[in-house]
Amino acid sequence: MSGSWAAQVNRIRRLQATDWELLRDVRLEMLSDTPMAYVESLAAARRQTDTQWQERAATMSGDSSITLIADDGTDGSPISGLMRVVIKQPQDPSRALQAMLISVYVAPEHRGLGLADQLLDEACAIAGAELGAGVIELGVHEDNARAKAFYERHGFEYTGASRPYPQDKARLEIVMARRLPPAGETQQSESPGAFIDDLGAALAPGQVAVDEQTRTTYAADLGPVLDLQLPLAVVFAESVEDVQHVVRSCARHGVPIVARGAGTGVSGGAHASQGCIVLSLERMNRILQLNADDETAVVEPGVVNADLNAAASEHGLMYAPDPASYKMSTIGGNVATNAGGLRCAKYGVTRDSVLALDVVLADGSLIHTGHQTFKGVAGYDLTALFVGSEGTLGIVVGVTVRLRYLPREVQTVAAFYPDFRGAAAGVLAVGRTRVQPAIMEMLDAGTLAQLDELYGSDLGERGQALLLIQTDGFGAAAEAALVREVLAAGGAAVTAESNAEAERLIEMRRSSRGDEVDNEFRVGEDVAVPRSRLVDYVAALEAMAVTHEVQLKVVAHAGDGNLHPTFWVDRVDREVDADAMSRLNQALDDSIDAALAMGGTITGEHGVGQYKLRWLGLEQPEPIRELQHRIKELFDPAGIFNPGKAI
Ligand SMILES: Cc1cc2nc3c(=O)[nH]c(=O)nc-3n(C[C@H](O)[C@H](O)[C@H](O)COP(=O)(O)OP(=O)(O)OC[C@H]3O[C@@H](n4cnc5c(N)ncnc54)[C@H](O)[C@@H]3O)c2cc1C
């Protein structure tokens, strides 16, 4: 687990009358963002004078109003979230005061990160314990399943009442309410103990861990941590029935489930979310079938990628997708992230090797998607939909994969260049020969220096950038000869590596990501660009590093145009060099913008997880995101699977 300087810390405080300018700015922002969600129109809000905004801020910060605002903790910083609750006197004075939640807004880049949960918890606490309200009520549009699931998760229930939706009188607003505990009484509508008891009822004692050490170990994957949450418990499933029991139990209690393989993800997809359990699949690690003639295997989700490859190799077969984490990461995690890897240049990514899946759905039922054959086009391709869904649609409990032939011959070519752009040009030159290497990896000078330091090698003396290419199959030697020729003609110093040295180079490349996981000194990404833009993109990265006065290191699955740039600084001391942090963040944002401008993507293989949600809106327009949310609602109407991730 690593910390990240980029953590977006939220300070939640009550609006003051003096905050009127911040209020005006956020109000205009929320009205442009979702005009239909508020009664006021953007045009009307724009016509308000400064005096009117001052009056509004005074009213909203008055005694009968709780207006909470979230910001990053520095005075005058923009508001990232707002929630307004008003307190009403009931008609019957003997009854408790009533709170009405009338407005919620979370800025797009903060969505899905738990800010709405924090605002709601805080608003309920103040309304109940400080202002003495006995109940809080709200209205939600009848079609807004996401909002309903959110409020249900927070203990709101349907009152049975409804009224016309203010902005569209033809539709209904459904009334939900929740009792508010007075001061001193716990906020939880149910003690976690009752839930844990239910969870443990059908599991062996060693399968449910509630001790702090285990909960801390399983709280996060290797991605940057924005908002560390400890799960209520970690559950170690050992069978499909275990998973079904866990899902049913969580569904009954409205507890979110974060599935976890080996926790090697680098986007925060397996980070615990508020009030969740982590469901570890690592003990479901059996290879159930290996059908050498069909060239397929059926595995449980916790099988480690390298173990499947070792078993397949006994039959002259291999499981092709090989993330550099292949010795640790699980097939279930690979499926959920649609992992790529070195060999994907030739053999495709995980989705291209998955034929069928067994998945436990949000109601605990088990489905089987896909087929045992390489071909099969019946109906919508649900298998492909689950691959890459990052644990948000269901829990993968079985995977049928396609195996490929383990190449008998492999040739490795190392081409050293005086600069990184030359290596990027080499990638295109190889493509133009129409030879398809199995592996085509690109390492820059910073990465070579790092490897030399780690392994005592002399890569840095041989060049400033390395293009590492492997051809395989019966034509490997002829293909390698062609590759060597074209790279030498392009100015590279080309060597044919001996088998042992080649294997060592490839293994060094695989581990070059290892200690590069984002920490306080580095930020990194996994964009992909069309291969024709590789040279331009590498040039743009180098320019960004200069502009923002940060260092740059890049490794790339160059055959796929998938780059892992890392921006770093020698030393970040928050006291004396806070500016370095913002320079790193700027460089990172610029690298995303540049990739998108070139027709690329924010994530080639690591997934959106939690960390990249802030950029997703830059790549996918609202209609596409809305469609994805509707798919999510279809599979998981109560939103218990990995909330706040992936979409
Ligand atoms: C050194 C290193 C090198 C790496 N190299 C690569 C690389 O070359 N290519 C690449 O693509 N990635 C790479 N990664 C990232 C990571 O290894 C992959 O994303 C991998 O697929 C994660 O597998 P995991 O078992 O660790 O899953 P986890 O990290 O545990 O989980 C990843 C996601 O999958 C979900 N999930 C896990 N299991 C299930 C399940 N059974 N059902 C439903 N959802 C599930 C989780 O909720 C989470 O969203 C690398 C990471 C490291 C540390």
The ligand as an ORCA input file, in Angstrom:
! r2SCAN-3c Opt
* xyz 0 1
  C       4.547     -4.749    -10.448
  C       3.227     -4.583    -11.125
  C       3.144     -4.756    -12.499
  C       1.909     -4.637    -13.150
  N       1.852     -4.830    -14.505
  C       0.666     -4.796    -15.133
  C       0.594     -5.040    -16.542
  O       1.593     -5.280    -17.219
  N      -0.633     -5.006    -17.118
  C      -1.762     -4.751    -16.394
  O      -2.850     -4.752    -16.967
  N      -1.706     -4.499    -15.068
  C      -0.534     -4.522    -14.418
  N      -0.482     -4.274    -13.072
  C      -1.724     -3.972    -12.326
  C      -2.411     -5.223    -11.689
  O      -1.486     -6.241    -11.428
  C      -3.535     -5.735    -12.582
  O      -4.566     -4.766    -12.621
  C      -4.130     -7.077    -12.138
  O      -5.048     -7.516    -13.120
  C      -4.832     -7.032    -10.785
  O      -5.054     -8.357    -10.337
  P      -5.293     -8.662     -8.781
  O      -5.547    -10.113     -8.629
  O      -4.170     -8.132     -7.987
  O      -6.633     -7.850     -8.534
  P      -6.979     -6.797     -7.392
  O      -5.985     -5.701     -7.384
  O      -7.223     -7.503     -6.124
  O      -8.368     -6.238     -7.940
  C      -8.419     -5.491     -9.130
  C      -9.883     -5.146     -9.446
  O     -10.593     -6.328     -9.756
  C     -11.703     -6.521     -8.870
  N     -11.768     -7.963     -8.632
  C     -10.772     -8.767     -8.208
  N     -11.188    -10.038     -8.192
  C     -12.474    -10.042     -8.610
  C     -13.462    -11.055     -8.801
  N     -13.198    -12.339     -8.588
  N     -14.697    -10.684     -9.222
  C     -14.990     -9.390     -9.470
  N     -14.090     -8.397     -9.307
  C     -12.853     -8.722     -8.888
  C     -11.376     -5.681     -7.661
  O     -12.547     -5.263     -6.981
  C     -10.647     -4.514     -8.291
  O     -11.572     -3.600     -8.818
  C       0.743     -4.335    -12.405
  C       0.831     -4.141    -11.023
  C       2.050     -4.256    -10.384
  C       2.096     -4.055     -8.912
*
